[in-house]
Amino acid sequence: MPPGSGAPWRGPRSPVWCRRPRPRLHEAAYHRLALARQTATVAALRAGGLLVQPIKGFDAARLYEPAWVRIVGDLDLLVRPGDAAAAAGALAALGFTVEPSPQGSLGVTSDVSFHPMVSPDGVVSVDLHSALDAFPLSSALNAETVFRDTVDGPLGPHLAPHHAALASLSNLAKERFGPYALRHLVDLGRLAVAEPVDWPRVDAVARAAGLGPARATALGALRRLGVPAARLPDGLDPDFGPAARLSGMLVRLDLPAPGRFAKIGRELAWCYAPATLARIWRFRAAGLLRPRSGLPPGFGGRE
């Protein structure tokens, strides 16, 4: 509401591209419940002395009003690699059980996360991660650095803006900018507008991880969609081909899921540097020879 209307002023409305549709009443109630239960789970783990940091959707929720509209999936928690077993044990003590998800011939394709652990009533599903995101980001950014840079906020520590930006870029690349990944693009756009992002630090890690194309695709598309240039890195090219194609799809509300060959093409043109993509395919090939179980430490599997 505008000033003088009797309601608190919350600034201008968000651009159309970053608004979320209003959920139906029963969906809204579930999202509010999920946020409350996820918050309680984080508090219980921290009260037990564990260092855990919510990432992805729970962390991005601070950028939304109300926060519960961003709670759409699992509770992703970052832990130190050496604390993964203790975190899994603490969740088990709270009644959480491992719920193996369907896997292909490669086994679990992430090098830093495990099968979800689900609360007794099924409301909270926790994904434990020993790095901010899977390879290639895990090769250039470790958990200690992420924990060191966390920022205190009204709801507890949250990711530093440059690490939140890297998480969005990594997830967009992992999903090859498909429809399921668009929430991460919205997160990134909201983050750029709402918080001061140290873009040189983002760029340094993105280069080291081979995420240069993902950075150019995502940020170029956001610039074309209306994010002010002052909120984005200097020297950004909004005419980068994949950025132009992505923004065009979004404007037309036509973003089909890419097929198998389109995914391969996007990995190289939209997402990863060539050397990084070669390393990703070596990792996938290794999974054919020795599939990774994805079981949390101490739950009867070897990684």
C-alpha positions, 0 to 999 in steps of 0.5 A: 500500500502507498504511504498515507494509506494506513498500511505499512509501505513495502516499496514498489511491487516486484516485476512480473517475472519474479512474482509467484502465483498466489497459492490456494488456501490449502496449499498456503496452509501447508506451506506455512506448516512446512516452514514452521516445522522446518524452522523447528527442525533447524532449531532442534539440531542447533540446540543439540550443538550441531553446526547446520546452515539452511541453504536453497529454498529455506535460505532464499525464503527471506527474499519473499513476503511472506516467506512461506511462499518459497517453501516448496520442497525439501529442507536442505542443510549444509553441514561440515563433512565430518559432521554428516554422520552426527547430523544424520544420527541427530535426525534419526533421534528425532524420528527421521528415517532415510527414504531412498529415492529412485536412482538410475544406473549411476547411483546417486549423482551428487558427490556431496549429498545423501538420500532424504531423511523424512520426519515421522509425519512426512511433513519435513524432508531433510537433505544433508549436504557437505558442500553448498552444491554438487560438483563442479561447485564443490571443487571450488567452494568448501563448507568451511568457507560458506560457514565462515561468511554467513550473515546474522539475520532476524531468523538466524544466520543466512548465506552470504549474498555471494554464496547464495548467488553461487548456489543459484547459478550451480542449481540452474546449471545442474537443471540445465535451465529447465522449468524446474530450475526457474525458482533459482532464477527468481531467487537470483533476481530477487537477491540481486535487487534486495541485497548487495552481492559481491560479484567479483567473489561470485565471478572468481568462484564461478570461473574456478568451478567452470560455471562461466556459461551459467553465469552469463546465461542467468545474469544476462537473462535477468538483465534482459528481464529488467534487473537494473544494470547497477545490481549486476556485475560490470561488463555483463553481456545481455546479448549472450545467445543463451541469455537471449533465448532464455529470456525470450522463452520466459517472456513468451511463457514457453519454457519446455523441458529440454530433451536428452540431446538438448540437455547435452547441448545446454550443458556446453553452451549454457552451463559449463566450461568444456574442461568442467563438462569433461570432468562431469562426464568422467564422474558419471562414468565412474558411477557406472562402475561403482554406483554411489549409494547415497546413504547417510554415514552410519546407515549401512552404506559406503560412499 
